Amino acid sequence: MKVQPADVFRHADNIVTRKVMDETLLVPISGQLASMDNLYTLNETGAFIWQALDGSRSLAEISVMLEEQYDAPAEVIKADMLEIADGLVKAGLIALSVNS
């Protein structure tokens, strides 16, 4: 699947999120157990994106939010946003929202 700016994503159901110091950890849960083999770490920007992926905002809307938060060219932010979203999809951490 190739992510598009109009796509709306939500967190996958089996993900637990924990904030540790300046990093956000994403841990897939399988049954009753966390899979520590597949632990994902997000920096501040990644955590901002993660929180914004709530099943109601498109990637384009999140890009605009990032433009307001960070001082970078819009084209760079959009490209980075799509790359990050693509990685999250491939890792199974987010899914297309059924409400989109």
Protein Blocks (a to p, Z undefined) as FASTA:
>chain_A
ZZdfklccdddfkbccddehjbccddddehjbccfklcccddfklmmmmmmmnopacfkl
mmmmmmmmpccdfklmmmmmmmmmmmmmmnopaccdfkZZ
